[in-house]
Amino acid sequence: MDTDGRLRIDAPHRELLDQVLDKWSLAILNELCERPCRFNELRRAIPAVTQKSLTATLRRLERNGVVEREVVSTRPVAVMYRITPLGKTLRHPIDVLLAWASEHIPAIERAREAFDTQEQGPDSGMPIAQGL
């Protein structure tokens, strides 16, 4: 916090937000908020994620204390992932961000279309930067 009481985004904040709010983390947290899951259950629930990305994301979330990993002594050995109490505290702020996005998507899409139209060259049909 700055001396005037405002929050600032410094390196530790940015690193944490990058690790907890990336594309796969949000999908994983969404699944784990519903119930604990095994690794392959998560893979099936999020079919676009690769095994490598899922493993890396779960490790990051575990390192940050948001997800816990439990080895289940079954045959074959299984690994169960669940959200931690700390991870559950992310639910509300993420829901607020998603609600904001849902409310403002139409305005954002209009702004994108206007921007993309301005970026088009007059005759070439390609963005101005590419036509230079």
URLIN-V604114 format. One record per backbone hydrogen bond with DSSP energy under -1.0 kcal/mol. NH is the residue of the N-H (numbers start at 1). CO is the residue of the C=O. If there is no record, write none. Layout:
BEGIN
nh-><NH:NH>
co-><CO:CO>
END
This chain:
BEGIN
nh-><2:5:10:14:15:16:17:18:19:20:21:26:27:28:29:30:31:32:33:35:37:39:42:43:44:45:46:49:54:55:56:57:58:59:60:61:62:63:64:65:66:67:68:70:72:74:78:80:81:82:84:88:90:91:94:95:96:97:98:99:100:101:102:103:104:105:108:109:110:111:112:113:114:115:116:117:118:119:121:128:131>
co-><6:2:8:10:11:12:13:14:15:16:17:22:23:24:25:26:27:28:29:31:81:79:38:39:40:41:42:46:50:51:52:53:54:55:56:57:58:59:60:62:61:61:82:80:78:72:72:70:37:68:66:84:87:88:90:91:92:93:94:95:96:97:98:99:100:101:104:105:106:107:108:109:110:111:112:113:114:115:126:119:127>
END
